[in-house]
Each structure stands twice: as C-alpha cells, then as structure tokens.
Amino acid sequence: MNDPRLNLGLTTKLSPKLLITPQMKQSLSILQMPITDLVQEISVYLEENPVLETMEYDEDFSKPLEEDFADEKLPSESSLLEELSKPEWDDYINEGNSNELSFTPSSDNEQMDYEQYISSDMTLIDHLLFQLKTTDMNDNQLEIGETIIGNLSEDGYFRLKISDIADICSESAENVLEVLNIIKGFDPAGIASESFAECVLTQLPQVGATEGECEQIRELFDIYSPELSSFRYDEIVKKTGLDRKNLNELLDFIRRTDPHPGLSFSVRGNNFIVPDVFIVRDGDTFDVMLNESGLPSIRINNYYIKILKDASIDGNTREYIEEKVKNALWILKSLQKRQRAIYKVAKAIVDIQKDYLTKGEAYLKPLRLKDIAEITGLHESTISRVTAGKYALSDHGLLEIKSFFSKGMDSQDGGDMSTRKIKTLIRSFVDEELPDTPYSDEKIVKLLSGQGVDVARRTVAKYREELNIPTMSQRKRMRR
C-alpha cells in the first residue's frame, strides 16, 4: 500500500558542530580548578605520566609584573613535536627554550605567610566575625557585634537577653537590637535567631516561599504551635479551614529550612578556603599576585626526548612515549594559560573596582563578564571559568572573585549603579527606620528615588528578600 505522505530519501546537511576532545576537557578543567584542587591534580599527573618531572628553581618570584603576562604566545603541540626530529634538539633545550617544556609557579612560597590568612577549620564564630568586619559599623557597634557572636549557642541561636549584652557592653538596648538585626542578615540564613519560629521564617524566602505563604506559616507558629509540635495536623485543618494539600505545602517549606544553622560549621572538618589571588594595596594602587603555593615546578624529562631521537627504538615504544609527551605538552600549555588568564582577569577587575577596594561596598561598580572580555581579549566563557570557585584576599578579607561582578541599573543622572549598592542602601534604610514605624516597600522605593535610583516596588521586594530582611509587618512584630 502506497502512502503519498511517506517520502523516503537521503539528504545531506552541513552544520557547525563543536567536538570537545579529552585534551580540551582537561585544559578547561585546569582553568577552572582553584589552587587547592590543582595542587592535588598535578600530583596525579606526575604519577600517571613518567615524562613529567618536578624541578628546582631559584628565580625571583616576588613578581608577577604585568609585562610578565603580556605575551600570550604559547608553544603549540605540533611545533614542539616537530623539534623532536631535529639533530640540534639538545641545543634547542639548552639555549633557553626549556620554558616551553616546563611550568613554573609565579609566586614564591616563602614570600607570603599563608597561615595568617588560612585556617584549616573555619568555625561559626570565624565565619560571622569575617562578615561583621565587612560592614561599615563603628567601633562601638563592632564591639556589640563581637559580643553577640561570641555568645551564640552552638546551633547558632541568640539565647541571651538584649539587656544582658547591653550590660556587658555598657550600651543601650536599642543599639544592641540594631546590631543584632544586622547579624541576623548574615550567612547562614537564620543565624542569631531568638526562636525556632524566627529561624524558620527567616529562611522561608530562600526555599521559595512567597510572602503570602510566609504570612500563613507565621500564623501557624503564632497560633497553632502546640498542634505543630505534636503533629496534630488534622486539628489545624479543622481550625484554620486550610485543606490538607495546602497545609502539606506549608509544612514542606518548613522542612526545607535548617533549624540549626550553626551546626553545619561544627561538622565541616578540614574544609577551608585558600585564595587564588592576593590583592596587595600599595598607597593608592593595588598589585595583583597569584597564589600558587604548593604548586611544583614541572617539566618534560629530557631522557624521554633522547629516546625519541633514537631511530632504533621499536614502534610501540615510540608511540607510547610520543603519546605521553603530547599529554605532557598539553598539561604544561594549559597550566601556562591558566596562569596568564587568572592574572589578566584579576588585574582588569582590580583596575575597575579600585574604589570598591578603597572605600567599601557602596562603591562597587556595575561589572559584567563582557566588560572584562573586552579588556582582556578572553572569551566570556573563559572568564566565567577563571572566576568560578576562586577567591581573592584583600584588605576587605577573603572575597569570592565573582562578588566583584554586579548588575547595573540606570540612575537618574544617566549613570549606572550596581545592584549591590542598591541593596546596601535598602539595608541602611531599614537599619535607620523607627522600630514602631518600619518602612514599607513603597516607602523604600521613594527613598531610593531620593538617592537618584528608580526601581519598581517588586524589585525592592526581591532585593529585600535576598538580604533576608523581613516584611514591614514582620519587622514590626519582631520589635515589639
């Protein structure tokens, strides 16, 4: 039976397709690795590839200077392999071309005392004190903050009375409450809560609960706490009029929160963060130094190069050694590219965000991957990999490199203002509001407009939730 709708035939179609080779995957992986992972990975390379060996070096690594990373010309695999057949190969190596067959860390392991920056086990107190120091608090507020943090329970709750901290610091209860509310906005969400309900409610926006659902859950805690704690859900359904499905959805939000936010730090073991970049202030300028502490200097062992020059070796041996040399060349080239890319990206970021590093978060400029790509000539995907999971140590402490990037919004004067700066303004408005008359989101919109920033109310609500700032009604209840 012939079906006119069927039309069988062969057609050809040309379309571009990118194939990622194992070598390319390895190169991308090296580019993205933070320093701690890279140290371990190089150890694996040395074990698996006999062609690679470590070497000693006596050069001055108090650099890098910008000119050291200006040349992006790296040896190609094919060009170096071609040299293997030349009779003057030994001369080629001995005449200073061995840098193409080696990788040397750019920073001196002895130059920086890393122990003053790195702890093998960051405690909850360390984590909170670091965040405290990044705020613009005065000395009295910092003392209050340190006292509050030092008196949190192991699971992260504030169990004392406000008056207790006020007496210890010889400060007013109002000042203590102001600092406590700021600390409640620190990471992890729910920290310094004064009750289980407050801890859960603080985290609800992060687990996807809407403002309406947050209010419903608050009502459950305020009115039906005994029923909740004894799992008498049928009684709650009868008393509230909620159907069981809606109640289960609210209970699911509660289950997604962490009721003991401080305990995650007591079981972290030896997890720690090592900076990949040091941002060192020198007067009004900033120097960028790569942290390659622990990275060995590695090169291709000349012994295997000499074997390849021997015409008498059998084909299988030659094929094996050539494959190992190709892999070694790719690793060395990838390490050199990583070294150059991190420096170029970090230097470009520091040059743009100089005011932020000098004056604080309110001066963070809008910055996109595209901006750094235009400056460095690197692809945006490369910059994304360079900044992923890596940290920089500066006067402001240990900062994730990605934190230097911020979206911008148009201001009334025609310039850009970073979203981080807008969030800082929102936080300052809330900190300065009167306890009995907190600002609504609409009021914050007007206050921002007075600062030359035009944003929608829903944008303010979004930023407020990201800052873990409760709603106007919630803040009013919390301060009673």
N, C-alpha and C positions, 0 to 999 in steps of 0.2 A: 504494500500500500504506500503510495507516494504522498507525502505531506508537503504541500507547497511552502509551508512555514519553515521547513528544515532546509538549511543551506550549508552543506558541509564543504570545507575547503581549507587550504593552507594560506596563511598570510604571514608577512614579516613585519615587524615593528621595531624601530630603533628608539631607545630611550636611555637617558643617562642613568647610571646606577653606581653608587659608591660601594666598593667592596673593602671591608676593613680586614687587613691581614693580621696575623698574630703579632708581627713586629709592631704594627701601628697600635694595636691594643696595648702592647707592652709600653710603648712610648707614651700613650695617653695616660696609662696608669701611673707611670713615673712622674708625669707632670702634675697629676692630681694629688699624689701622696704627700701628707705632712711629713715633717722631718723624722718623727719617731718611727713611722711605718717604713720610710725609705731606708733608714739605718738597718732595719731587720731584713728588708728586701735585698739590699746589696749583699748581705751575708749569705743569703740564699743563692744569689748569682755567683758568688765566689766559690760556693760549694759545688754548684752544678756545672760550672764552666771552667775547665782546667786552664783555658787560655788566659783567663783573667788572674791577676795577682795584685796584692797590695804593695805599696811602695812608701818609702820615707820621703819627706820633703822638708826643706829648710828655708823656703821662701818667706817673704814678709807678707803676712795676710792681715795686716791692720787695715787693708782696704776692704771692700771694693770701692773704687772710684768709678764715676760714671763712664769714663773713657775705657775702662777695662771691659765694659759690656756693650760698647758701641758697635762692635763688629759682629754681625750676625752670620758671617760666612763660616759654616761648619763643614768638615770633610764629608764627602759622600761615600757611601759604601763601595760603589763601583770604582771610584777614583783611587781609593786606598788599596783595593784588591788588585788593581792593575799594577800597583807598585811592587806587588809580591814577585812578579816575574822579572823585575829589573835586577841586573847584576849589582847595581850600586845601592841595593836596599839597605845594607848596613850603614852606608854613608848617609842615606836619607834619614835614618833614625838618629844617628849621632850628630847630625848637623842642626838639631833643634826642632825637627818636625815631630818629635815624640809627643808633643802636646795634643796632636791629632789622634794619638793612640792611648791617651790617658785622660783621667778626670781627677782634678784636684779641688778639694773644698776651698771656698773663697774666704772663709773666716778662720781665725786662729782659735783653736780650742782653749788655749790658755788665756786668751785676752779677756773673756767675759767670765765673771763668777756666776754661773747659772744657778747655783744653789740659793742665791738671794732672791731669785725670781720664782723658782720652781719647787713645789712641794710634791712629794710622792703620794700624798693623801690629803686632798683638799677637804677640810671639814665644812660643816654648815656655817660655822662662825666665820671662817676664812672667806667663804663664798659671799656672805652677806656684808662683811666689812669691806670687801672689794667694791661691791655695788654702792655702799654708803659713801666711799671716798670719791666716787664718780659724780656725786651730786654737788650742788653749789651751796651746801649748808655752811653756816658759820661755825666757829669753834664750839660755842655752847650747844648748838644743835648736834654737832658731831659727837660730843660727849654724851648727850642724851641717847643718841642712836647706838653708840657703843655699849652703853649700859643696858639698853633694851635687848640688843642682840646677845649680849653675854648672859642674859637671864632668861632666854628662851628655853623651853623644855627640849628634850632630845628629839621629840617628834615635831618640833617647830612651833609650838603654841606659846602665846604670851599668857602665863598663868598668874602673874602678879597683878597688883592693883596699880592704877595710874599714880595714885598717891605715893606708893612705895618708891617708884622711880623718881618722882618729884622730890621726895625727901632725900634720896641718895645724891641727886644732882643739884639740890638746892634750886630747883626751877619750879615754875608754876605748872599746875596740872594741864593748862591749855597748851603750853609749849611741848610738854611730853606727848599729849594727844596728837599734836600736829606732826611730830617726828614719827610717832607710831604709825600714823596713817600713811606716811611716805614709805616706811619699811614694809607695810602690808602690800605695797605695789611691787616689791622686789620679786625676783625669781628665787625659788619656785613659787608658783601661784598658791595662795592660801597660807603663806608663811606669816607668822606673828598673829594668827587669828586668836580670838579670845574664846571661841566656842567651836564645836563641831559644825554647827549650822553655818556660822560665818565662813569657816574654811571651805565648806562645800559651795556656798553661794558665790564666793569669790572666784571659784574655778569654773562655774557653770558656763559663762560665755566662751571659754576656751574649748569646751567639749561640744559646742554647737547649740546650746540652749538660747532661745530667743528671749527678749525682755519680758514678754508675757509669760513664758514658761518659767523664767526666774521668779517672777512675782507669785506664780502658783506654788512653786516649791518653797518659797519663803513663807507662804501662808500655811503650808503643811507643817513646816518646822515650828511656826509661831503657835499654831492651834492644836495640831494633831501629833505632837512629838511623842507622847506616850504610846499612841497607836503605832507610829512608825517604828519605834524602838522594840516593840513586842510583835511586830509583823502582823498586826490586826488590820489587814488591808480591806477586808470586807466592810468593817466598820467605817473606814474612811470613805469608801464608796457611798455608803448609805448617808453619811453625814454631809458630804460635800456635793453630792449629785454628779460627781465625775463617773464616767463609765470605766470599766476595768482596763480597757485598752489605753485610755488617756492616762490613767494612773500608772500603768506599767511603763509608759513612755517617760513620765516624770521620774519614776524610780530608776529607770535605765540611765538617765542623765546623772543622778546621784551616784550610781555605781561606777560611772566613768571617772569620777573625781578621786583624788588621793586624800584620804582623811588624815594622813600622817606625812605631810610633805617634807619634814625634816629627816625622816628615817632613811630616805634614799641616799643621803650623804654618809650615814653610818655604815653602809654596806658596800660602798664603792670600791673599797680595797685600794689598789695602786693605780687607779685611773688618774691621770694628770695631763695637763696641757703644757706643751713646750712651744714657745714662739718660733716661727719660721723666719721672722724678720725683727730686727731691732731698729726702732726709730729713735735716734740719739739727737737731742737738742744741743745746738752749738750757737749760743746767742740768739739771733733772730732767724737762724736757718736750722734745717734738720738734715742729718745724714742718715742714710739707709744702709744697714749692714745685714747681710744674710747670716742666719744662724745655721751652720752646717756642722755643729758639734757632734762628734761621734761618727761622721761620715769618713770612711777611709779614702786615701788616695789610691786609685786603682789604675792599672794599665794592662796592655796586652803583653804577655810574656814573650820575649824575643826568641826563646828556644823554639817555640812553635812556628815562628816566622822562618827560622832557619830550616826547619823540617820541610816547610812548603817549598823552599828553594831547591831542595834535593830532588833531582829528577828521578832518582832510583826508588822512591817510596811507592808502595802499591796504591792502586786506585781507591780502595776502600778507606785506607788511612788518610789519603789526601782529601777525600770527600768529607770524612768526619771532621778533620781539622779545619777545613775551609768553612764548614757549617758553623763550627764553634767560633771561628774568627768573625764571621758575618754577624753572629749574635752578639759577640763582644763589642764590635764596632757600633752596632745599633744601640746597645746599652750606653756606651760612652757618649755617643752623639745625643741620646735622649737626656742624659744627665746634664750635659752642657747646655742643651736647650732649656731644660728646667731652670737651671741656674740663672741664665740670662733673662728668661721670661719673668721669673719672680722678682728679680731686681728691677727690671724695667717697669713692671706694673706697680710695684710698691713705690718706686720713685715718682711715677706720674701721680699716684694717689696722694702722696705726701705733699707734692708741689701744689696740688689743687686744694687740699684740705688743711693748709697751713694755719688758717685762722681757727679752725676747729681744734687743732692740736695746741694752739697757743692760748685760746680764750675759752674753750669749752663747747659743749654740745649745741648750744643755741646758735653757734656759728657754722654748723655743718652745712655745706653747700649741696645743692642737688647734684647728683652724680650718677651716671649710667655706665653700663659696660661699653656702650657705643662711644662714649666720650674718651675712655681710656684706650679703646681700639684705635681711634683716630690719632691719638698722641703716640702710641707705641708701634702702630703698624701691625699689631697682632689681631687675630680674629676674635670676635666676641666669645666664641665657644672656648678658645684658649684662655682668655681672661677669666671666664667662669671657672674653668678647672684650676687655674692658678690660685684663685681666691677661695675655693671651696675647702672648708675644714681647716684653714690655716689662720694663724694668729700673729699679731704684731705686738711687741712690748714697747710702750711709750711712757711718757710722764703720767698719762691718764690710766696706766695699768695695762693689763692684758686685754687686747681688743681683737675681736674677730675681724679679719680684713674685710669681709663682706659688710661689716657695720659702717664702713666708710661710704658705702653707696646708699643713696636715698633718693626717692622720687621727689619731683618738684611740683609746686603748684604756683600758678600765676598770682602775683601780688598786685596791689592797686598801683604801685609805682612802675609796673611793667616788668619787674624782675621776677626771678624765681625764688621760692622759699621752700626749703626741704620739709618733708612731712615730719621728720624728726624734730625740727624746730617748732612746727605747729603743735606736735604732741607736748613738747616742753612748755609751750605757752598754756595749753589746756591744763597741764599738771599744775602750773603756777597759779592759774585762776582758781582751781579747786582748793589748793592749799591756802589761798588767801580769803576764801569765802567765809562768811559768818556761819557758825555751826547751826543756828536756828533757821537761816535763810540761804540754803545752798543754791547754787546756780542751776537752772535748767539748761538743757542742750541749746534751746533757742537763745537764752541769755549768753551762753558761751559763744554762739555764732556772732552776736552783736559785739562782744568783747574782742573777738578776733578781727572783726571788721574795723574796730578802732585801732588795731595794730597794722592795718593795711592788708589783711588777709580775708579773702572772700571764699567761704566754704559753705556747703549745704549742711542742714541740720543732721541728715543721715550720715554725713562724713564725720561730723563731730561725734555722733553716737558710736560710730565704728572705731574711731581713734580712742575714745574714752574706754570702750570695752577692751581694746588691745592693751591699754595701760592698766587694766584691772581696776578701774575706777567705778564704783557702784553708781546706780542711777541717783537722781536727785532725792527721790523718796527714800531709797535705801540709805543714802548718806545721812539724811535727817534722822532716821530711826537709829542708826548706829551711834549717833552723837547724843542721844538722849540719856 
